[in-house]
Amino acid sequence: MHATTTSEPAFGSSGTAPTDGHVHDVLVVGGGPAGSSCAYWLAEAGWDVALVEKKVFPRVKTCGDGLTPRSVRQIQDMGLEGTLVGAHRYTGLRAHAFGKVLDLPWPEHPSFPSHGYVITRHDLDAQVNERAAKAGATVWQGTEAIEPILDDVATRQPGAPLASCIGAVVKDKATGQTREVRARYVVVADGANSRFGRALGTARNRSQPMGMALRGYYTSPGHDQPFIESHLDIRDGEGNVVPGYGWIFPLGDGRVNVGVGLLSTDQRWKGVNTTTLMQHFVAWAPKEWELSDDTCLGPATGGRLPMGLAVGPRVGATTLVVGDAAGTINPFNGEGIAYGYETGRLAAASLGEALAGDGLDALLRYETRLEDAYGLYYKVARAFIRVISRPELMRICVGTGMYSETLMTWVLRIMANLVRPDETGPAEAAYRALSALARLAPESV
Ligand SMILES: Cc1cc2nc3c(=O)[nH]c(=O)nc-3n(C[C@H](O)[C@H](O)[C@H](O)COP(=O)(O)OP(=O)(O)OC[C@H]3O[C@@H](n4cnc5c(N)ncnc54)[C@H](O)[C@@H]3O)c2cc1C
């Protein structure tokens, strides 16, 4: 049960070597924000946790690189903020829409700081993963979990609850050799595509919204701006406003991260080409950023954003699913790093209780914890998405909001999930009214 930094067991000469006989308390599949946070909190609590990550850190990961105060809180709690290298600190959001511009500083909040960071995932994920290893987690990089080891083959059917997983066949990417890693519990943290999760029976609820986003890097004189910038009225080739936003996030090192995100809520948006959308956005962005082919540092890359807890089941008899693998991205703003850290931490809490003797009851509490933390909020977000997917309503909402800084400050607070439970201010009142409506509203689009 104690965290150890075990030496790697020897591989067999060919094929799948038998396990070395050691059974870890927990095996975590994936070393992104969700997996590394889960491994950190388990190791911190003294459990024997092993993490496999198929890439070798530092590795490039397609992302907007924006950390909100929610992410910063988790970075602080892992004891990393003071030593974080390569991060540009910023203080708020500059919102552009329909010709108006508003500067919206992050609000004061008792549980979250009033600043964020922009930092490449190349730098960030390596530091968080290293933190988990320093806390005592056994980390195998360049090691892919290629197949789950199942306890009960009968549960491995589409639509069935998550199969019981007690380890993984892992492959050393450098040598091609495979072996088994066994554990009492397994955490699925393998990101948006989640092949490991799918092999255990997870599926995305296709009636719920999915995001798609594309990003690229540019050199820019605005690289050290104190605000991140969002454009809430991005348009397709015909000039139609689409449900999504464009962003320019300053990295503080001569570069900015530029991207577009789109919500696929409705057939209408499924045909929109994000590459074309990105080209339009770059051409249309304020000239002072100097975005052009000349300042572009390489082709844009993209990915999917499973959101609103749209992926399940998230609990099996020996398995929990965290981060993008569980669809935990905030549908309001496409933020997923904070929710990766938070769900990794919630899973670690439940696993600690399970290992201490509560077994399955403790694992089931993970689902309750998710529901308590995000259930109603994500329901409100899904209702919001249904509204902004209709261009005429989107124009009214965003266009009207942009006339009032006060209103947009509340909206920012709600969208970034920074509403204060201890306050009865207008943002909190607005959120309470929205959540009362969302509770009653049917979920169908
Ligand atoms: C274009 C774009 C822009 C975004 N911008 C932002 C932003 O600015 N701010 C924000 O908060 N969020 C943003 N997001 C969302 C954010 O990137 C994700 O929500 C976040 O990375 C989720 O973390 P995770 O740990 O769940 O998954 P990941 O970060 O995807 O980590 C999963 C890890 O698992 C590893 N892995 C996968 N399969 C295996 C396997 N079988 N064996 C071993 N290892 C495996 C992968 O290599 C990877 O390192 C953006 C997403 C996209 C696509």
The ligand as an SDF file (V2000), in Angstrom:
LIG
                    3D

 53 58  0  0  0  0  0  0  0  0999 V2000
   -7.4440   22.6990  -29.7400 C   0  0  0  0  0  0  0  0  0  0  0  0
   -7.7540   22.5320  -28.2740 C   0  0  0  0  0  0  0  0  0  0  0  0
   -7.6080   23.6280  -27.4280 C   0  0  0  0  0  0  0  0  0  0  0  0
   -7.8570   23.4920  -26.0540 C   0  0  0  0  0  0  0  0  0  0  0  0
   -7.6230   24.5710  -25.2450 N   0  0  0  0  0  0  0  0  0  0  0  0
   -7.7820   24.4530  -23.9170 C   0  0  0  0  0  0  0  0  0  0  0  0
   -7.4220   25.5380  -23.0550 C   0  0  0  0  0  0  0  0  0  0  0  0
   -6.9260   26.5870  -23.4860 O   0  0  0  0  0  0  0  0  0  0  0  0
   -7.6150   25.3800  -21.7140 N   0  0  0  0  0  0  0  0  0  0  0  0
   -8.1260   24.2300  -21.1910 C   0  0  0  0  0  0  0  0  0  0  0  0
   -8.3020   24.1630  -19.9640 O   0  0  0  0  0  0  0  0  0  0  0  0
   -8.4370   23.1680  -21.9840 N   0  0  0  0  0  0  0  0  0  0  0  0
   -8.2660   23.2480  -23.3290 C   0  0  0  0  0  0  0  0  0  0  0  0
   -8.5220   22.1720  -24.1300 N   0  0  0  0  0  0  0  0  0  0  0  0
   -8.9880   20.9140  -23.5120 C   0  0  0  0  0  0  0  0  0  0  0  0
   -7.8190   20.1890  -22.8460 C   0  0  0  0  0  0  0  0  0  0  0  0
   -6.7620   20.0350  -23.7640 O   0  0  0  0  0  0  0  0  0  0  0  0
   -8.2510   18.8060  -22.3280 C   0  0  0  0  0  0  0  0  0  0  0  0
   -9.4720   18.9340  -21.6570 O   0  0  0  0  0  0  0  0  0  0  0  0
   -7.2000   18.2120  -21.3860 C   0  0  0  0  0  0  0  0  0  0  0  0
   -6.0110   17.9320  -22.0620 O   0  0  0  0  0  0  0  0  0  0  0  0
   -7.7390   16.9300  -20.7300 C   0  0  0  0  0  0  0  0  0  0  0  0
   -6.7530   16.2940  -19.9530 O   0  0  0  0  0  0  0  0  0  0  0  0
   -6.6940   14.6990  -19.8260 P   0  0  0  0  0  0  0  0  0  0  0  0
   -5.6100   14.3920  -18.8870 O   0  0  0  0  0  0  0  0  0  0  0  0
   -8.0550   14.1790  -19.5800 O   0  0  0  0  0  0  0  0  0  0  0  0
   -6.3400   14.1890  -21.3030 O   0  0  0  0  0  0  0  0  0  0  0  0
   -5.0160   14.4460  -22.1560 P   0  0  0  0  0  0  0  0  0  0  0  0
   -4.4480   15.7680  -21.8680 O   0  0  0  0  0  0  0  0  0  0  0  0
   -5.3960   14.1400  -23.5670 O   0  0  0  0  0  0  0  0  0  0  0  0
   -3.9920   13.3620  -21.6270 O   0  0  0  0  0  0  0  0  0  0  0  0
   -4.1440   12.0070  -21.9410 C   0  0  0  0  0  0  0  0  0  0  0  0
   -2.7560   11.3750  -21.9280 C   0  0  0  0  0  0  0  0  0  0  0  0
   -2.8980    9.9690  -22.0520 O   0  0  0  0  0  0  0  0  0  0  0  0
   -1.8910    9.4760  -22.9090 C   0  0  0  0  0  0  0  0  0  0  0  0
   -2.4120    8.2250  -23.4400 N   0  0  0  0  0  0  0  0  0  0  0  0
   -3.4370    8.0450  -24.2990 C   0  0  0  0  0  0  0  0  0  0  0  0
   -3.6650    6.7390  -24.5070 N   0  0  0  0  0  0  0  0  0  0  0  0
   -2.7400    6.0610  -23.7630 C   0  0  0  0  0  0  0  0  0  0  0  0
   -2.4800    4.6850  -23.5630 C   0  0  0  0  0  0  0  0  0  0  0  0
   -3.2230    3.7530  -24.1300 N   0  0  0  0  0  0  0  0  0  0  0  0
   -1.4660    4.3470  -22.7560 N   0  0  0  0  0  0  0  0  0  0  0  0
   -0.7130    5.3010  -22.1480 C   0  0  0  0  0  0  0  0  0  0  0  0
   -0.9240    6.6170  -22.2990 N   0  0  0  0  0  0  0  0  0  0  0  0
   -1.9350    6.9950  -23.0880 C   0  0  0  0  0  0  0  0  0  0  0  0
   -1.7260   10.5930  -23.9430 C   0  0  0  0  0  0  0  0  0  0  0  0
   -0.4680   10.5220  -24.5730 O   0  0  0  0  0  0  0  0  0  0  0  0
   -1.8700   11.8380  -23.0790 C   0  0  0  0  0  0  0  0  0  0  0  0
   -0.6510   12.3090  -22.5660 O   0  0  0  0  0  0  0  0  0  0  0  0
   -8.2870   22.2540  -25.5170 C   0  0  0  0  0  0  0  0  0  0  0  0
   -8.4400   21.1520  -26.3690 C   0  0  0  0  0  0  0  0  0  0  0  0
   -8.1770   21.2800  -27.7330 C   0  0  0  0  0  0  0  0  0  0  0  0
   -8.3300   20.0900  -28.6360 C   0  0  0  0  0  0  0  0  0  0  0  0
  1  2  1  0
  2  3  1  0
  2 52  2  0
  3  4  2  0
  4  5  1  0
  4 50  1  0
  5  6  2  0
  6  7  1  0
  6 13  1  0
  7  8  2  0
  7  9  1  0
  9 10  1  0
 10 11  2  0
 10 12  1  0
 12 13  2  0
 13 14  1  0
 14 15  1  0
 14 50  1  0
 15 16  1  0
 16 17  1  0
 16 18  1  0
 18 19  1  0
 18 20  1  0
 20 21  1  0
 20 22  1  0
 22 23  1  0
 23 24  1  0
 24 25  2  0
 24 26  1  0
 24 27  1  0
 27 28  1  0
 28 29  2  0
 28 30  1  0
 28 31  1  0
 31 32  1  0
 32 33  1  0
 33 34  1  0
 33 48  1  0
 34 35  1  0
 35 36  1  0
 35 46  1  0
 36 37  1  0
 36 45  1  0
 37 38  2  0
 38 39  1  0
 39 40  1  0
 39 45  2  0
 40 41  1  0
 40 42  2  0
 42 43  1  0
 43 44  2  0
 44 45  1  0
 46 47  1  0
 46 48  1  0
 48 49  1  0
 50 51  2  0
 51 52  1  0
 52 53  1  0
M  END
$$$$
